[in-house]
Amino acid sequence: MTALLGLDARMRLARLYLCTDARQEQGDLADFLAEAFAGGVDIVQIRQKGMDPDAELEALEVARSVALRYQGLVCVNDSPELAARFHADVLHLGQTDGSSAQARRYLHRWAQLGRSTHTPAQSDAAVADPLTDYFCVGPVYATATKPDYHPVGLDLVRYAARLAPPADLASKPWFAIGGINLDNLDAVLAAGARRICVVRPITQATDPRAAAAALKRRLAAAWRADPGMEAYTLAAAAGQAMARGQ
């Protein structure tokens, strides 16, 4: 069924988003991603600051070749230009990466555009922007991947849950991000998140498939326990997601 879903529906049904570098040191990007997707990862973003664009494009192509086997999504980080070269289905921007309108010029019409947000005002702006499809809130907890960002805690997660209720099909999907792992995931879910983005719990795991599966099981349980999420899931899968700008 997933193969027949559009990108909007696939984004809405996504629960587990993984950010990883290109695994150049390990030399195992394809094998690692196969394990991560098999464990339940829905979206993979290749994020490696300072990487040569040609090398990054090669890593993205590897990611896409693996993702196709699992109906996963591959996201380009920060660069609309690279997204254009890759013909990306997903592009994620930070707060300083230019406007959504500028980025859209590099994307195909169905591509999903995301934005990182760190404050209520930034989350408000992401929701109000008709060209933004999803957003991330965080970092919820301190994380070595974003050492210059102060953790925002669960208050921003609670704010996002009120701003864009996950079970409301009219709301934009959003992911809690930053220092989330199995030990604190229940608190993040209790604060209202139904989607998360992680790095180290999977990238540093001895068994990436098992690590992803453990996270996905917790997320799936939260969706099942939330009365509104079952109807949301059925509606999104049926292609009833709201069109951009409505």
Buried (B, 14 or more C-beta within 10 A) or exposed (E): EEEEBEBBBBBBBBBBBBBBBBBEEEEEBBEBBBBBBBBBBBBBBBBBEEBEEEEBBBBBEBBBEBBEEBBBBBBBBBBBEBBBBBEBBBBBBBEEBEEBEEBBEBBEEEBBBBBBBBEBEBBEBBBEBEBBBBBBBBBBBEBEBBEEBEBBBBEBBBBBBEBBBBBEBEBBBBBBBBBBBEEEBEBBBEBBBBBBBBBBBBBEBEEBBEBBBBBBEBBBEBBEEBEBBEEBBEBBBEEEBBEBEE
